[in-house]
């Protein structure tokens, strides 16, 4: 199990690489190292936190996470009623 955070690089490499939710390919020329041919070398980063998953043959990669939101509501607490 590998946990990633947004912005972390992912070591995904495959001829027919398919990215799922939580991953993005970056090809900016000013921020990536050049490969031997002098071309921009793309890389994969995580766009959300979670567990990094891949298919059995390594062609599909995605991030599994629980992105439910928490709703904080104002309720009457036991302390405000003098029961704490």
N, C-alpha and C positions, 0 to 999 in steps of 0.2 A: 504494500500500500504506500503510495507516494502522495503526500499532500502538497498542493501548490497554492500560492497566493497571487493576486493580480500583479502582473508585471514580471513575473519570474519566467525565465527561458525554459522551454521544454525540449528535451533531446529527441524529438520525433524526426525520423528520417525514413522515407519509403518512396519508391518510384511513383506510385499512385496514392499519395497521401491525401486523406480526407479528414478535415477537421470538423468536429462537432461543437456543441455548445460549450462555451467557456474558453475557447482557444482562438487565436488570431495569428495570421501570418504577416510579418512586417518585412518590407523591402525598401526601407529608406536608405538612400545612397550615402547620406552624411553620418549615419549612425551604425552601419553594419560593416564588418570586415569584408574586404574583397577576396574572392577566391583566386585560384591560380590563373584563371583566364582574364582577370581584371574586371569581372562583372560583379555586381552586387550579390552578396550571398544572403538570401532570405533566412529568417529564423522565426520560430514559433514562440509566442508568449501566452501566458494565462490571462484571461480577462475577468475571471471570478475565482474566488477561493473554493477549494474542494478537493476531492480525491481524483487523481489523474488515472484514467482508464484507457485501455487500448484493446483492439480486437486481437484474436489469436495470431493472425499473420502480421500484425503491426501496421496495417494500412489505414485503420481508423482510430482516431484519438479523440477523447472528450473529457470533460470535467463533470463529475457528479457532485452535487451539493444540495443542501437543504436551504433554500433561500426564502423560507417563510418569514414574514414580517411580524414583529411583536407590536401589539397595540396596547399602549399604556393608558388606562382609563383612571379617572379619579373616582374612587369609591370610599365609602365610609369605613375606616379601619377600626379595629378593636381598640387601639390606643386612643383614638379620638372620642370613643364612647366611654373611656375610663376603665377598660377591661384589660390593661396590659400590666 
